[in-house]
């Protein structure tokens, strides 16, 4: 990629003719800096695409450390807005772009539209607990068992209880 920035003009031979490509324009198209074909640059889906590229490739992006620095990349097809849009379509209202496996990059088979709650449950930082052959995040267990998230978190952090006791011990109600 660095060679793309070092020279502005590339000459290629294609089907017995010489082609000159201005790499500044081609690179701008590739990372979304040039909008010339789709007329969607003011729509939310375009912002989703640009943000995805930025957090994976722009070292000054505040989220680069969690994406590009970890090796998260965008498939070649999605380096153009048209390729991304063809695969993902418009963003459904209230949904965000989510990677199914957070250790893999952005490509059609690894991405889906998710609610904010679904995406929050797909974070690397989540505490995941398996109990009776069912694996959920701590917040999901909280809802499932009817015990507040804070109570479960304290039981895990401060008490040396086993998972069965953490998830099934009734909550004491003080003052009654």
Residue pairs with C-beta under 8 A, 6 or more apart in sequence:
4 23
4 27
5 27
7 23
8 22
8 23
8 24
9 20
9 21
9 22
9 23
10 20
10 21
10 23
11 18
11 19
11 20
11 21
12 18
12 19
12 21
13 19
25 34
27 33
28 34
29 36
29 80
30 79
30 80
31 53
31 57
31 79
32 49
32 50
32 53
32 81
35 41
35 46
35 81
37 82
38 46
38 81
38 82
38 85
40 46
40 81
40 85
43 90
44 91
45 85
45 88
45 89
45 90
45 91
46 81
48 91
48 96
48 97
49 78
49 81
49 84
49 85
52 74
52 78
52 84
52 97
52 106
53 74
53 79
54 61
54 63
54 64
55 61
55 63
55 64
55 66
55 67
55 68
55 72
56 64
56 67
56 68
56 72
56 73
56 74
56 105
56 106
57 64
57 68
57 74
58 64
58 68
59 68
59 69
61 67
61 68
71 105
72 99
72 104
72 105
72 106
73 105
73 106
74 105
74 106
74 107
75 105
75 106
75 107
75 108
77 83
77 84
77 87
77 107
77 108
78 84
78 87
78 106
78 107
87 108
87 111
88 97
88 108
88 111
88 113
91 97
91 113
92 113
94 115
94 116
95 113
95 114
95 115
96 113
96 114
96 115
96 116
96 119
97 106
97 111
97 113
97 114
98 111
98 112
98 113
98 114
98 118
98 119
98 122
99 105
99 106
99 110
99 111
99 122
100 110
100 111
100 112
100 122
101 110
102 122
102 123
102 124
104 110
114 122
120 126
120 139
121 137
121 139
121 140
126 137
126 138
126 139
127 137
127 138
127 153
127 156
128 135
128 136
128 137
128 138
129 135
129 136
129 137
129 138
129 141
129 163
129 167
130 163
131 141
131 163
131 164
131 167
136 144
138 149
138 152
138 153
138 156
139 149
141 147
141 152
141 167
142 148
142 149
142 152
145 152
145 167
145 168
147 167
147 171
148 171
151 171
152 166
152 167
155 161
155 165
155 166
155 169
156 166
159 166
161 169
